[in-house]
Amino acid sequence: MAGEPILIVDDTPVNLKLTRILLMNEGYAVRTAASAEEALDLLRAYHPRLILADIQLPGIDGLEMTRRIKQDEGTRDIAVVALTAFAMKGDEQKAIDAGCDGYITKPIDTRALGGRIRQFLAHRAGSDAAAVDLPPGREAIPDAEMQALRRRFLHEGQERARQLLLDLDQGFNANDAARAVHQWVGTGGLLGYTALARLAYDVEVLLLERPVDAAQVRESITHLLLAFNTPPEALDAPLSSAIAQALSGKCAAIVGLPSHETQRLGVALQRARVRAIPFELTSPAAPAALAQCDLVVTYIRPGGQGSAWLDPSSNVAGLPTVFVGHHDDLAELDPAVQGMATEFLMDSWQPEEALVRLSLALTHCVPRPARPAPTLAGAGRIRVLVADDDSIVLALVRTTLQNFGMECHLAADGPKALDAARSWRPQAAILDVNMPGMDGYEVLAAIRAENLPVRVMLLTARQQESDVIRGFTLGADDYVVKPFSPLELVARLKRLTLR
């Protein structure tokens, strides 16, 4: 596909330049336009194979531009791929309804962009591009040019973020602010500042809510400004050695995931150098294709239980499996089907958490040293120790667990939690990582050193991947992130105590 013409339409100069360089380095003949009007004018004498267009363009937006392209007999054969953002709910469906041939969700990972474009072009050509290969291990953009683009992005971001904070006190326009922040979501991802892009995404979500919570917006923009001023903190931390070792070079079967979740997961898999092969939930796995896979990620949806992928007697059952879906759909699965899952991702999961869960699915299949099994007390009620210095969290967890018939003992710090683990002998313990006296790690280490028969779940923050890895190294059985779903907490506890 080298030399094929592509048109990029984006009103953000840094985005235009960076995307143009990336695709040119992939061998495409690239032209750019800063508005839909300019793009439509170009199409009078220029016929690209594919147009990559941001939805939120000034004047004529990307959706209206697509409609005009698809209604014109001379241009309707051009593939149009929309750039959308998770914060803009429904953008993906709007793009499809307008006639787009697909969409790519921001923030975009530079390592994934070339592969995504190749997929769209291969699909249009009718070729089979089921396996998504990782991009070549080379620097796509000269380092000096990339650094210049990063400096420009950070400088402009600092100035604009400061202005947004000043505008909050007078004449603040939430729609204009959302548009500025939306640009940072896309550009930050392309430049490698994916942590900064996620902060911008959070601000965009707040700005789109009505009424706008000015205090919360101010706090979030302040965090964003700090990220612009401290670029090392705005970059994603390297993958932990444990996750990289578990996942690098592996192949994952991606079964039945909706397109937007496939894209989200795909960026994470690219980062961990995992090859992905998509499958339909309604079609049985071809033995030759399945033989390439080291693990399976299966989407659970209503009415899908008859799938061969969810048959405990099938050859799929021998592979480490992660179920993805809404907690209600996961809870309704037959217990034998539930037992196929080594791990699961519920509801609003994030790419970082997906990598952790996938790595755990692989490592859980490796034999571990024997650990004393907890025994049920009384009439089968599960006894759970909950340790957290936040009284609100304690109250929430206690109410949730009691509603599901579990017996709770609360501790407000580490020493009290360890004393309760020794004297009360719970089957499971939920330990906050950050507690006074002794933190969750120290309590966990003491429980394991004394060989107490208790399953341990850590409460941690999603962005702190190092917390999770350290916890499992010390002997944790599972973790749940804050803010957490009470139903997910219960589901994970039940799995722990039934192992």
ZAMARGU-4260 file (C-alpha; in steps of 0.2 Angstrom, whole numbers, plus 5000, padded with zeros to 4 digits):
<rodrens>
0) 5000/5000/5000 | 5015/5011/4999 | 5012/5028/4990 | 4994/5028/4992 | 4986/5045/4995
5) 4979/5050/5011 | 4971/5067/5016 | 4972/5072/5035 | 4959/5085/5041 | 4963/5093/5057
10) 4962/5111/5064 | 4977/5108/5076 | 4993/5113/5068 | 5004/5101/5079 | 4992/5087/5075
15) 4992/5090/5057 | 5011/5090/5056 | 5014/5075/5067 | 5001/5064/5059 | 5008/5069/5042
20) 5025/5064/5047 | 5020/5048/5054 | 5010/5042/5039 | 5023/5048/5027 | 5036/5037/5036
25) 5024/5023/5033 | 5026/5026/5015 | 5009/5035/5011 | 5008/5051/5000 | 5000/5063/5012
30) 4991/5080/5010 | 4983/5090/5024 | 4969/5102/5027 | 4965/5113/5042 | 4946/5114/5039
35) 4932/5104/5031 | 4930/5118/5018 | 4948/5117/5013 | 4947/5098/5012 | 4931/5099/5001
40) 4939/5111/4989 | 4955/5100/4988 | 4943/5085/4983 | 4938/5094/4967 | 4955/5090/4959
45) 4962/5077/4972 | 4956/5059/4975 | 4964/5051/4990 | 4961/5033/4995 | 4957/5038/5013
50) 4953/5054/5023 | 4957/5055/5042 | 4947/5068/5049 | 4944/5075/5067 | 4925/5076/5070
55) 4926/5093/5079 | 4931/5105/5066 | 4927/5123/5065 | 4914/5129/5053 | 4908/5113/5044
60) 4912/5099/5056 | 4919/5082/5051 | 4902/5073/5051 | 4894/5086/5039 | 4910/5085/5028
65) 4908/5066/5028 | 4890/5067/5022 | 4894/5078/5008 | 4908/5067/5002 | 4897/5051/5003
70) 4883/5060/4994 | 4894/5065/4979 | 4896/5051/4966 | 4913/5057/4962 | 4920/5055/4980
75) 4909/5042/4989 | 4922/5028/4986 | 4934/5037/4997 | 4936/5029/5014 | 4933/5041/5028
80) 4940/5038/5046 | 4934/5049/5060 | 4944/5054/5075 | 4933/5054/5090 | 4936/5055/5109
85) 4928/5045/5123 | 4922/5061/5132 | 4910/5064/5117 | 4897/5051/5121 | 4889/5044/5105
90) 4903/5051/5093 | 4906/5034/5087 | 4888/5031/5082 | 4887/5048/5075 | 4902/5045/5064
95) 4895/5028/5057 | 4878/5037/5054 | 4886/5051/5044 | 4894/5038/5033 | 4911/5036/5040
100) 4920/5019/5036 | 4927/5018/5054 | 4934/5029/5068 | 4949/5030/5079 | 4947/5035/5097
105) 4958/5048/5105 | 4971/5049/5112 | 4980/5040/5098 | 4996/5030/5101 | 5009/5034/5088
110) 5014/5015/5088 | 4996/5010/5084 | 4991/5023/5071 | 5000/5016/5056 | 4993/4998/5059
115) 4975/5006/5061 | 4976/5014/5044 | 4983/4998/5036 | 4968/4989/5043 | 4956/5001/5036
120) 4964/5001/5019 | 4965/4982/5019 | 4947/4981/5023 | 4942/4992/5009 | 4953/4982/4997
125) 4944/4966/5003 | 4959/4958/5010 | 4960/4948/5026 | 4970/4957/5039 | 4964/4948/5054
130) 4981/4948/5064 | 4987/4965/5069 | 5006/4965/5069 | 5016/4976/5080 | 5024/4991/5071
135) 5042/4990/5067 | 5054/4994/5082 | 5061/5010/5075 | 5059/5028/5079 | 5045/5035/5067
140) 5050/5053/5069 | 5068/5061/5070 | 5071/5064/5089 | 5075/5083/5086 | 5059/5086/5076
145) 5049/5076/5089 | 5056/5086/5104 | 5053/5102/5094 | 5034/5097/5093 | 5034/5092/5111
150) 5041/5109/5117 | 5028/5118/5106 | 5014/5108/5113 | 5019/5110/5131 | 5022/5129/5129
155) 5005/5132/5120 | 4997/5121/5133 | 5004/5130/5148 | 4998/5147/5141 | 4981/5141/5137
160) 4978/5132/5153 | 4983/5148/5163 | 4971/5158/5152 | 4957/5145/5156 | 4960/5147/5175
165) 4959/5166/5173 | 4943/5165/5162 | 4935/5155/5176 | 4933/5171/5186 | 4926/5181/5171
170) 4917/5177/5155 | 4920/5158/5155 | 4914/5149/5140 | 4913/5130/5144 | 4910/5125/5125
175) 4926/5135/5120 | 4936/5128/5134 | 4930/5110/5130 | 4936/5113/5112 | 4953/5118/5117
180) 4955/5103/5129 | 4948/5091/5116 | 4963/5096/5105 | 4975/5091/5120 | 4967/5074/5121
185) 4972/5070/5103 | 4989/5079/5102 | 4995/5073/5119 | 4992/5055/5114 | 5002/5057/5098
190) 5016/5065/5106 | 5018/5052/5119 | 5010/5062/5133 | 4996/5049/5136 | 4995/5053/5155
195) 4993/5071/5151 | 4980/5066/5137 | 4970/5057/5150 | 4970/5072/5162 | 4963/5083/5147
200) 4950/5070/5144 | 4944/5071/5162 | 4943/5090/5161 | 4933/5088/5144 | 4921/5077/5153
205) 4918/5090/5167 | 4916/5104/5154 | 4903/5094/5145 | 4892/5092/5160 | 4878/5104/5164
210) 4878/5113/5175 | 4897/5115/5175 | 4905/5113/5192 | 4917/5127/5192 | 4926/5122/5208
215) 4929/5104/5201 | 4934/5112/5184 | 4947/5123/5192 | 4955/5109/5202 | 4956/5098/5186
220) 4963/5112/5175 | 4976/5116/5189 | 4981/5097/5188 | 4982/5099/5169 | 4993/5115/5170
225) 5005/5106/5182 | 5007/5092/5170 | 5011/5104/5156 | 5024/5111/5167 | 5031/5095/5172
230) 5032/5084/5156 | 5041/5069/5164 | 5026/5067/5175 | 5014/5069/5160 | 5022/5054/5151
235) 5017/5036/5154 | 5029/5027/5166 | 5037/5012/5157 | 5028/4995/5159 | 5034/4986/5175
240) 5046/4972/5172 | 5033/4959/5178 | 5020/4964/5166 | 5032/4966/5151 | 5039/4949/5155
245) 5022/4941/5156 | 5015/4949/5140 | 5029/4953/5128 | 5028/4942/5113 | 5012/4934/5117
250) 4996/4932/5106 | 4979/4936/5112 | 4962/4930/5105 | 4950/4945/5106 | 4933/4938/5105
255) 4917/4948/5102 | 4923/4965/5109 | 4913/4980/5103 | 4924/4991/5091 | 4927/5005/5103
260) 4933/4993/5117 | 4944/4984/5104 | 4952/5000/5100 | 4955/5004/5118 | 4962/4987/5122
265) 4972/4987/5106 | 4982/5003/5111 | 4987/4994/5127 | 4992/4978/5118 | 5003/4988/5106
270) 5011/4995/5121 | 5015/4978/5129 | 5020/4971/5112 | 5005/4958/5112 | 4999/4952/5095
275) 4980/4952/5094 | 4969/4941/5083 | 4950/4946/5083 | 4937/4933/5083 | 4918/4933/5082
280) 4908/4927/5097 | 4896/4918/5086 | 4909/4908/5076 | 4919/4894/5083 | 4937/4896/5085
285) 4947/4889/5070 | 4960/4876/5078 | 4974/4883/5068 | 4971/4901/5073 | 4968/4897/5091
290) 4984/4887/5092 | 4993/4903/5090 | 4985/4911/5105 | 4992/4912/5123 | 4976/4919/5131
295) 4958/4923/5127 | 4949/4940/5130 | 4930/4936/5128 | 4916/4949/5129 | 4901/4944/5138
300) 4884/4950/5132 | 4866/4945/5134 | 4861/4931/5124 | 4879/4925/5120 | 4880/4910/5132
305) 4877/4898/5118 | 4894/4902/5110 | 4907/4889/5108 | 4919/4901/5116 | 4909/4900/5132
310) 4908/4881/5132 | 4918/4873/5147 | 4921/4857/5137 | 4929/4866/5122 | 4947/4867/5118
315) 4946/4886/5123 | 4944/4881/5141 | 4962/4876/5142 | 4968/4894/5139 | 4970/4908/5152
320) 4954/4918/5149 | 4948/4935/5154 | 4930/4940/5153 | 4925/4958/5149 | 4908/4965/5152
325) 4895/4973/5163 | 4894/4966/5180 | 4876/4961/5178 | 4880/4951/5162 | 4895/4942/5171
330) 4884/4938/5186 | 4871/4930/5176 | 4883/4917/5168 | 4881/4899/5172 | 4894/4895/5186
335) 4903/4882/5175 | 4905/4896/5162 | 4911/4908/5176 | 4924/4896/5181 | 4932/4897/5164
340) 4938/4915/5168 | 4955/4917/5176 | 4952/4935/5177 | 4938/4948/5172 | 4937/4966/5168
345) 4920/4975/5173 | 4912/4991/5167 | 4923/5006/5165 | 4940/4997/5164 | 4955/5007/5158
350) 4969/5000/5147 | 4982/5000/5161 | 4971/4989/5172 | 4968/4978/5156 | 4987/4975/5155
355) 4988/4970/5174 | 4973/4958/5172 | 4980/4950/5157 | 4997/4947/5165 | 4988/4940/5180
360) 4978/4928/5169 | 4994/4921/5162 | 5004/4921/5179 | 4989/4913/5188 | 4991/4898/5177
365) 5009/4896/5184 | 5010/4884/5199 | 5012/4894/5215 | 5018/4889/5232 | 5004/4881/5242
370) 4995/4893/5254 | 4983/4888/5269 | 4965/4888/5263 | 4953/4899/5273 | 4939/4889/5281
375) 4920/4895/5282 | 4914/4899/5299 | 4897/4897/5307 | 4883/4893/5294 | 4894/4897/5279
380) 4895/4916/5281 | 4911/4923/5274 | 4920/4933/5287 | 4929/4948/5279 | 4941/4960/5288
385) 4941/4978/5280 | 4955/4990/5284 | 4955/5008/5278 | 4958/5024/5287 | 4944/5032/5277
390) 4927/5031/5287 | 4917/5033/5272 | 4925/5019/5263 | 4923/5008/5278 | 4905/5012/5279
395) 4902/5009/5261 | 4911/4992/5261 | 4903/4986/5277 | 4885/4990/5270 | 4889/4981/5253
400) 4896/4966/5261 | 4882/4964/5274 | 4869/4966/5261 | 4877/4950/5253 | 4877/4940/5269
405) 4895/4943/5273 | 4901/4946/5291 | 4913/4961/5293 | 4926/4967/5305 | 4932/4985/5303
410) 4949/4992/5306 | 4955/5010/5304 | 4974/5007/5304 | 4987/4994/5300 | 4991/4987/5318
415) 4972/4985/5322 | 4970/4976/5305 | 4984/4964/5309 | 4978/4960/5327 | 4961/4956/5319
420) 4968/4945/5306 | 4977/4935/5321 | 4962/4934/5333 | 4946/4935/5322 | 4953/4923/5309
425) 4943/4930/5293 | 4943/4921/5277 | 4947/4937/5267 | 4954/4954/5271 | 4953/4970/5261
430) 4968/4981/5265 | 4970/4999/5259 | 4987/5002/5253 | 4989/5018/5262 | 4985/5017/5281
435) 4993/5025/5296 | 5004/5014/5308 | 5007/5000/5296 | 5002/5002/5278 | 4993/4988/5268
440) 5009/4981/5262 | 5016/4979/5279 | 5000/4970/5285 | 5000/4959/5270 | 5019/4954/5273
445) 5015/4950/5291 | 5000/4940/5287 | 5010/4929/5275 | 5025/4928/5287 | 5014/4921/5300
450) 5006/4909/5287 | 4988/4915/5292 | 4974/4907/5281 | 4967/4923/5274 | 4964/4928/5256
455) 4970/4946/5254 | 4963/4960/5242 | 4972/4977/5241 | 4963/4993/5238 | 4974/5004/5227
460) 4973/5017/5214 | 4971/5013/5195 | 4986/5024/5190 | 4998/5016/5202 | 5003/5000/5193
465) 5018/4999/5204 | 5006/4997/5219 | 4998/4982/5211 | 5014/4973/5206 | 5022/4976/5223
470) 5006/4969/5231 | 5007/4953/5221 | 5025/4951/5225 | 5021/4951/5243 | 5008/4938/5241
475) 4991/4947/5238 | 4977/4937/5230 | 4969/4951/5221 | 4966/4970/5220 | 4952/4982/5217
480) 4954/5000/5212 | 4947/5016/5219 | 4934/5022/5215 | 4927/5004/5215 | 4911/4996/5210
485) 4903/4988/5226 | 4897/4974/5215 | 4914/4970/5208 | 4921/4970/5226 | 4908/4957/5230
490) 4911/4946/5215 | 4930/4946/5217 | 4928/4942/5236 | 4917/4927/5231 | 4930/4921/5219
495) 4944/4922/5232 | 4935/4913/5245 | 4929/4899/5233 | 4946/4895/5226
</rodrens>
